[in-house]
Amino acid sequence: MAFPRGRPVPSEPLGILLLSGTHDRAHYAFVVASGAAALGRQVVLFATNLGCHALCRDSSELTDSGRDARIQSRGVAGLDTLRDACVELNVRMIACEAGLRAEAIDPALLLSGIEIAGIATFLAAVGAGRIITI
């Protein structure tokens, strides 16, 4: 698969570090993750602190979670659709163990298949790849 204008897809992984607990940032983390994975890139999404809410089955704890219904009414994919796409595209999703504790989020509230690990696991998974913070 290739980028527009014929540029090759980078072979190194893309790491996405989600720190924010706002809907707009969580939504865009999943937009970037699913887009990069759809282009054939290995993607690791690591959520910590309030960003861990984006990996919960019920994402209503995200700040401005009502935004999801508004954007869907305008024809934009909602958070559940993007998270499902990430699962289908084999995006590795990790919830930070310390972040879960810091925000008092019960790991039982996470989506099925979410890995719980620390920053060293994330950094090792990304290796020489690029990391973006959202």
PyMOL commands that set and color helices and strands:
alter all, ss='L'
color gray80, all
select helices_A, chain A and resi 4-6+23-38+49-55+59-61+67-73+79-88+97-102+107-109+119-126
alter helices_A, ss='H'
color red, helices_A
select strands_A, chain A and resi 14-18+43-47+92-96+115-117+130-133
alter strands_A, ss='S'
color yellow, strands_A
deselect
rebuild
show_as cartoon
